[in-house]
Amino acid sequence: MAEIRARVDFRVGSKSDIDAELLSFHGLKTDKEHVAIIFRQADSTQEAPLVRMHSECLTGDVFHSSRCDCGEQLDETINLMGEVGALSFTCAKKVVESGSTTK
């Protein structure tokens, strides 16, 4: 069973104007650390919140590399989820590179 290690309030988005909560957890099948971004307390206020898995991509998310569109996808997701309330999980880049997609 997964164990929550920390919950931290912070602001996200290209202008840091969207309130969210960062949740750090581990204990799934791989026993690796994972994070979730929670918007508008969706984990406790919605019966079936919108959920999006996001690939871990330093070059796209942080540096907005032209090699991929991960950064653009993340920006769009943050804006939408900040409006409706939702959960966004980060998963390993290998999922995307293996042929799956996050779109």
N, C-alpha and C positions, 0 to 999 in steps of 0.2 A: 504494500500500500504506500502511496506517496505521502511524504511528510513535508509540510510547509516549514521553510526555514526562516523566511522574513517577508514582511509586507511593508512597503515604503510608499508614501504619497509623493508624487512628483508631477511635473508639467511636461507635456510632450507636444510635438507638432513642429512645423518649420518655424513658427514664431513662439514656441513654448507657451502656447495659450490654451492648451487643452488639459484639464485635470485628469489624472489617472493614478493607478496604483500598480506598483511593480510587485509581483509575487514570485518568490524564489522557492523552488521545491525540488526534491529528489526522491528516489525510491521506486521509480518505475522499473521496467524490465532491465534497462541498462545500468541503473543505479547512478546515472550521471545527473548533474545539476541542470535544471530547466527553468525558464522564466515565462511568466504570463503577464501581459499588460491588461489591466481590468479598467474598463471605462464605466462611469456612472454606477458603481457597485453592482454591475450586472450579475456577478456570481451569487449575490444574495437577494437581488430585487426582481429578477426575471426568471420565470419557470424554464424557458428555453432560449437563452441569449444567443445572439449571433456570435459565431466562433470562427476564427480564421487561423490556420497554421501558416507560419511565415518561416521561410528558410533563413538560416544564419548566413549572412553575406556581408562581410566587412567592406569589400570593394564597392558593392552597390549601395548598401545602406548608409555607410559613413562617407565614402568618397564619391558617390554618385558616378561610378565608372560607366563608360559607354558599353562595356562588355556585357552588361545585363541590365534588366529593368527592375531589380529588386528594390532599389531605393525609391523609385517612383511608385511601385506597388505599396510599399510600406507607408509612404506619405498619404496616398489615397485612402488606405485602410485606416490610418489614424484619424483622418478627418471624418470619415463616415462613422467609425465606431465611437468617436467623441460625441457625435450628434445623437446616435441611437442607443448607446450603451452596449457593450459587447466585451468579448474576451479575445485576445490575440496571443497565441503561443508561438514560441520560437523553437524550430526544430533544426536538426543538422543539415548542412548544405548537401550532404551526400544524397538526400532524398531527391533534390532537384537534379543533381548531376546524373542520377540513375535513370532519368527519363520521366520522372513524375513532374508535376507542375504545381505552382502555388496560386495560379490564376483561377 
